[in-house]
Amino acid sequence: MSVGVFVAVIILRIYSKSNTPSVFLKDCRRMMDVVGPLSMLPMLLAALGPYLQLQATLQLELLFMRLAWRYLP
């Protein structure tokens, strides 16, 4: 991914000489301000994944225990 960024910077620099590193930094900052909270969502879901999976497993076990208690002699 970083190679693609460097290639894009070089192409944009060739396309227009007004594209200086400060322009790229300002645009990156502006984009992260807009997308910032959403960029943390995959990490948050990855961190919560095992917990949510454990909760689902425990709920299924509880359901099976209730069914067994009700229908087994």
C-alpha positions in Angstrom: 0.0 0.0 0.0 2.8 2.4 0.8 4.3 1.9 -2.7 1.0 3.0 -4.2 1.0 6.1 -2.1 4.5 7.0 -3.3 3.6 6.4 -6.9 0.5 8.5 -6.6 2.6 11.3 -5.0 5.1 11.2 -7.8 2.3 11.2 -10.5 0.5 14.1 -8.8 3.8 16.0 -8.4 4.5 15.6 -12.2 0.9 16.5 -13.0 1.0 19.8 -11.2 4.0 21.6 -9.6 1.7 23.2 -7.1 1.3 19.8 -5.4 3.9 20.2 -2.6 4.3 18.0 0.4 2.5 20.5 2.6 -0.6 20.1 0.2 -0.5 16.4 0.7 -0.2 16.7 4.5 -3.1 19.2 4.6 -5.3 17.0 2.4 -4.4 13.9 4.5 -5.3 15.7 7.7 -8.6 16.9 6.2 -9.5 13.4 5.1 -8.6 11.9 8.5 -10.8 14.5 10.2 -13.7 13.4 8.1 -13.1 9.6 8.2 -11.2 9.4 11.5 -13.8 7.8 13.7 -14.8 5.3 11.0 -11.2 4.3 10.5 -11.2 2.9 14.1 -14.3 0.8 13.5 -12.5 -2.3 12.1 -10.1 -2.4 15.0 -12.9 -2.0 17.5 -14.9 -4.8 15.9 -11.8 -7.0 15.8 -11.2 -6.4 19.5 -14.9 -7.1 20.4 -15.1 -10.2 18.1 -14.0 -12.8 20.6 -16.1 -11.3 23.3 -19.2 -11.3 21.1 -18.5 -14.8 19.9 -18.1 -16.0 23.5 -21.5 -14.4 24.4 -23.2 -16.1 21.5 -21.7 -19.5 22.6 -22.8 -19.0 26.2 -26.3 -18.1 25.1 -26.5 -21.3 22.9 -25.3 -23.4 25.8 -27.9 -21.9 28.1 -30.6 -22.6 25.5 -29.5 -26.2 25.1 -29.4 -26.6 28.9 -33.0 -25.2 29.2 -34.2 -27.5 26.5 -32.5 -30.5 28.1 -34.0 -29.6 31.5 -37.4 -29.3 30.0 -37.6 -32.4 27.8 -35.3 -34.9 29.5 -36.7 -37.1 32.2 
